[in-house]
Amino acid sequence: MGNAETFHSAIDDQPLVSLILPVYNTGKHLRRCVASIQAQSYEKWEAILVDDGSTDDSGKLCDLLADEDSRIRVIHQKNAGLSAARNTGIFRASGEFISFIDSDDLVLPDFIGALLQQFNKATIDIAVVGIIDRYGSQDRVNTSPLRETLSYEEFFKLTLLGRAPGSVCNRLYRRSALDKLRFRVGRYYEDSFFTIDGLGHFREVSVNLEPLYVYVHRESSITTEPFSFSSLDLIKAADLAQRICEQSYPQVKEAATFRWISARFVVLDRLLQVHSPAEKTIRAQLIKNLRAHTWQVVKMSHFHYTRKIAAVTLFFSWPLYKLLVQAKQRRTTLGEA
């Protein structure tokens, strides 16, 4: 057998990886994203571009990219949101493994290969790598040394505590493990809900936080983003996690409480200025909830000391808390913890 035949035979023996890219008005960034996929050291992949009713030229660009590379397939559908687009991709995927990539992000050349290498046990349903957060020309690199295989419950606990990325985009899923699981349509913070829904579905997770996925933030600023009512889904996800853990996963209960409190702080910090009676009502309720949990924040080791100081400040004075957060935001984000 010649070298060329041996090479093609080796590729044929490799598993196919399906990369699902929802596309909605990301024409400015799509070609660069696809180019990063085409530069992968692992070559047996298919990219499924799900054009979710784009109103710019993204749909046409998808078709053009598919004409240029036979590994790229395109699905055009009416706008239904990120979750629906991902679900469409899952349904149409042919691969043994599935990854979700946002069409305005990038992946480094070893992204697929490194993830596949982590499936060294039949009980591993998910492999995870680290994330580079890119703000304009500034990169924030996760330098966590975490490299181990965990039960899904243990991994879920780490995501709640912010010690493992909560995004689904830096993961590779075994296709068979997704047979009964789909993204919740109509929700924001889709990744949070999907990660919660994975409880009871997934067995083990192989984690190697070498940073291989580049999350490109559209805003160059790393300060707290402004409030929108979609932010409330962050709280709803935290509420769901706490409820499920209280009922069925007591070993994760403390981490779920941490996330329950943290989510409320995150949303409150986006409500320093209110623009409607509804926002004012939401802010008042958040302040009430957080003041009731001040002592828990102080006692819980998972909270950073700056958050403990902020919690005590909030307990005594909203105006002083507001000044404290604004001062922090001038330098950097106060953080979710």
C-alpha positions in Angstrom: 0.0 0.0 0.0 1.4 3.4 -1.0 1.9 6.3 1.3 -1.2 8.2 -0.1 -3.4 5.1 0.4 -2.1 4.6 3.9 -2.8 8.2 4.7 -6.4 8.1 3.4 -7.0 4.8 5.1 -5.9 6.3 8.4 -8.3 9.2 7.9 -11.2 6.8 7.1 -10.6 5.1 10.4 -10.9 8.3 12.3 -14.3 9.4 13.8 -16.2 12.2 12.0 -16.6 15.4 14.1 -19.6 17.6 13.4 -19.1 21.3 14.1 -22.4 23.2 14.4 -22.2 26.9 13.7 -25.4 29.0 14.1 -25.2 32.0 11.8 -27.2 35.2 12.3 -25.8 38.4 10.7 -22.2 37.4 11.4 -21.0 37.9 7.8 -18.1 40.2 8.9 -16.6 37.4 11.0 -17.8 34.1 9.5 -15.1 33.6 6.9 -12.4 34.1 9.6 -14.2 31.6 11.9 -14.4 29.0 9.1 -10.8 29.6 8.1 -9.8 28.7 11.7 -11.7 25.4 11.3 -10.1 24.7 8.0 -6.7 25.1 9.6 -7.4 22.2 12.1 -4.7 19.6 12.4 -7.5 17.0 12.6 -9.1 16.8 9.1 -12.1 14.5 9.4 -14.8 17.1 10.2 -18.0 18.5 8.8 -19.1 22.1 9.5 -22.9 22.6 9.5 -23.7 26.3 9.0 -27.2 27.0 10.2 -28.3 30.3 8.7 -30.9 31.4 11.2 -32.8 33.8 8.9 -29.9 36.3 8.6 -30.9 39.7 7.2 -27.4 40.6 5.9 -25.3 38.7 3.4 -24.4 35.9 5.8 -26.7 33.4 4.1 -25.0 34.0 0.7 -21.6 33.7 2.3 -22.6 30.4 3.9 -23.4 29.1 0.4 -20.2 30.4 -1.0 -18.1 28.7 1.7 -19.9 25.4 1.1 -19.1 25.7 -2.7 -15.5 26.1 -1.8 -15.2 23.2 0.7 -17.2 20.0 0.4 -16.9 19.5 4.2 -19.2 22.4 4.8 -23.0 22.0 4.7 -25.6 24.8 4.9 -29.1 24.8 6.3 -31.3 27.9 5.8 -34.2 28.4 8.2 -36.5 31.1 9.5 -35.1 33.0 12.4 -35.8 31.0 15.6 -32.9 31.9 17.8 -29.6 30.3 18.8 -31.0 27.3 20.6 -33.2 26.3 17.7 -30.3 26.7 15.3 -28.2 24.4 17.4 -31.0 21.9 17.7 -31.3 21.9 13.9 -27.6 21.2 13.6 -27.8 18.3 16.1 -30.6 16.7 14.0 -28.7 17.0 10.8 -25.2 16.1 12.1 -23.6 12.9 10.8 -20.6 12.8 13.2 -19.8 10.5 16.1 -18.9 13.6 18.0 -20.4 17.1 18.1 -19.1 20.6 18.9 -20.9 23.9 18.9 -18.9 26.9 17.7 -20.2 30.5 17.6 -19.7 31.9 14.1 -17.9 35.0 15.3 -15.4 33.1 17.4 -12.2 31.3 16.5 -10.6 27.9 17.3 -6.9 27.2 17.5 -5.4 24.5 15.1 -5.4 21.7 17.7 -8.9 22.3 19.0 -10.5 19.2 17.5 -7.5 16.9 17.9 -6.9 17.8 21.6 -10.6 17.3 22.4 -10.7 13.9 20.7 -7.6 12.7 22.5 -9.5 13.1 25.8 -12.0 10.4 25.0 -9.9 7.6 26.4 -12.7 5.9 28.3 -16.1 4.6 27.0 -17.8 6.4 29.9 -16.6 9.9 28.9 -19.4 11.8 27.2 -17.8 15.3 27.1 -14.3 16.7 26.6 -13.5 20.2 27.6 -10.7 22.6 26.8 -9.9 26.2 28.0 -11.1 29.5 26.6 -9.2 32.6 25.6 -11.3 35.7 26.1 -10.5 38.3 23.4 -11.4 42.0 24.0 -10.3 43.9 21.0 -6.5 43.4 20.9 -6.4 42.2 24.5 -6.5 38.5 25.4 -7.3 37.0 28.7 -6.0 33.5 28.9 -7.3 30.9 31.4 -4.2 29.4 33.1 -6.0 26.8 35.2 -4.0 23.6 35.7 -7.2 21.5 35.8 -6.6 18.3 33.9 -8.6 15.3 35.1 -11.7 13.2 34.5 -14.7 14.0 36.6 -18.2 12.8 37.1 -20.6 15.1 35.4 -21.9 16.2 38.8 -18.4 17.2 39.9 -17.9 19.1 36.6 -21.2 20.8 37.0 -20.2 21.9 40.5 -17.1 23.5 39.0 -19.1 25.4 36.4 -21.4 26.8 39.1 -18.3 28.0 41.1 -16.8 29.5 38.0 -13.8 27.2 38.1 -14.6 25.6 34.8 -16.1 27.4 31.7 -19.9 27.4 31.5 -19.9 27.7 27.8 -20.8 24.7 25.5 -18.5 26.0 22.8 -15.2 24.7 24.3 -16.6 21.2 24.5 -16.9 18.1 22.4 -19.9 15.9 23.0 -20.3 12.2 22.2 -23.2 12.2 19.7 -25.1 9.3 21.4 -25.1 11.3 24.7 -27.2 14.0 23.0 -30.0 11.7 21.8 -32.4 12.9 24.4 -31.1 16.3 25.1 -31.8 19.6 23.3 -31.3 23.3 23.9 -34.3 25.2 25.4 -35.8 27.4 22.7 -36.8 30.9 23.8 -34.3 31.2 26.6 -31.3 33.4 26.9 -28.1 32.1 28.6 -28.8 28.9 26.7 -25.5 27.3 27.7 -26.4 27.6 31.4 -29.7 25.8 30.9 -28.2 23.2 28.7 -25.5 22.5 31.3 -28.1 22.1 34.0 -30.2 19.8 31.8 -27.2 17.6 31.3 -27.6 16.3 34.9 -28.8 12.7 34.6 -27.8 12.5 30.9 -24.0 12.7 30.9 -21.6 10.3 32.7 -18.1 11.6 32.8 -16.2 14.7 31.6 -12.6 14.9 30.6 -11.2 18.3 31.4 -8.0 19.8 30.1 -8.1 23.5 30.2 -5.4 24.2 27.7 -6.9 27.3 26.0 -7.8 26.4 22.4 -11.2 28.2 21.9 -11.1 32.0 21.3 -14.2 33.8 22.5 -14.3 37.1 20.7 -16.1 39.7 22.7 -17.7 42.3 20.4 -17.2 45.1 22.9 -13.6 46.0 23.6 -14.6 46.9 27.2 -14.5 44.3 30.0 -16.7 46.3 32.3 -20.1 45.1 33.3 -22.6 45.1 30.5 -25.9 47.1 30.8 -29.1 45.6 32.0 -31.6 44.1 29.7 -34.6 42.0 30.7 -32.9 39.0 29.1 -30.5 39.2 32.0 -33.3 37.7 34.2 -32.7 34.4 32.5 -29.4 34.3 34.3 -31.3 34.3 37.6 -33.8 31.8 36.3 -31.0 29.4 35.4 -29.5 29.8 38.8 -32.9 29.2 40.5 -33.3 26.0 38.4 -29.9 24.8 39.4 -30.5 25.3 43.1 -33.9 23.6 42.9 -32.6 20.6 41.2 -29.6 20.3 43.4 -31.7 20.6 46.6 -33.9 17.8 45.3 -31.4 15.4 43.8 -27.8 16.4 44.1 -27.1 17.5 47.7 -23.3 17.3 47.0 -23.7 20.2 44.7 -26.1 22.2 46.8 -23.6 24.7 48.2 -22.2 25.5 44.8 -25.7 26.0 43.5 -26.4 28.4 46.4 -23.2 30.3 45.4 -24.5 30.6 41.9 -28.0 31.6 43.1 -26.4 34.5 45.0 -23.8 35.4 42.4 -26.4 35.6 39.6 -28.3 38.2 41.6 -25.2 40.2 42.2 -24.4 40.2 38.5 -27.8 41.4 37.5 -27.9 44.0 40.3 -24.5 45.4 39.1 -26.2 46.0 35.8 -29.0 48.0 37.5 -26.9 50.8 39.0 -29.1 53.1 36.9 -32.7 52.3 36.3 -34.8 53.6 33.4 -38.3 52.3 34.2 -40.6 51.4 37.2 -40.2 47.7 36.3 -36.4 48.0 36.5 -36.7 49.8 39.9 -39.0 47.0 41.2 -36.5 44.3 40.1 -33.6 46.1 41.7 -35.5 46.5 45.0 -36.2 42.8 45.0 -32.6 41.9 44.3 -31.4 44.1 47.1 -33.9 42.5 49.5 -32.8 39.0 48.5 -29.1 39.7 48.7 -29.4 41.4 52.1 -31.1 38.3 53.4 -28.1 36.3 52.4 -25.3 38.6 53.6 -24.1 36.3 56.3 -23.9 33.4 53.8 -21.7 35.4 51.5 -19.4 36.3 54.4 -19.1 32.7 55.6 -18.8 31.0 52.2 -15.2 30.5 51.2 -16.1 30.5 47.4 -16.7 34.3 47.4 -13.8 36.6 46.8 -13.1 39.0 49.6 -14.1 42.0 47.4 -17.6 40.4 47.0 -17.8 39.9 50.8 -17.0 43.5 51.3 -19.6 44.5 48.7 -22.2 42.3 50.4 -21.7 43.9 53.8 -21.7 47.3 52.2 -25.0 46.5 50.5 -26.5 45.3 53.7 -26.0 48.8 55.3 -26.3 51.2 52.3 -27.4 50.9 48.7 -25.9 54.3 47.8 -22.5 53.3 49.2 -22.6 49.9 47.4 -23.4 51.7 44.2 -20.3 54.0 44.6 -18.2 50.9 45.4 -19.2 49.0 42.3 -18.8 52.1 40.1 -15.3 52.6 41.4 -14.5 49.0 40.7 -15.9 49.2 37.2 -13.6 52.1 36.4 -10.7 49.7 36.7 -12.2 46.3 36.0 -15.3 44.3 36.5 -16.2 43.5 40.1 -16.8 40.0 38.9 -19.5 37.4 39.4 -18.0 36.0 42.5 
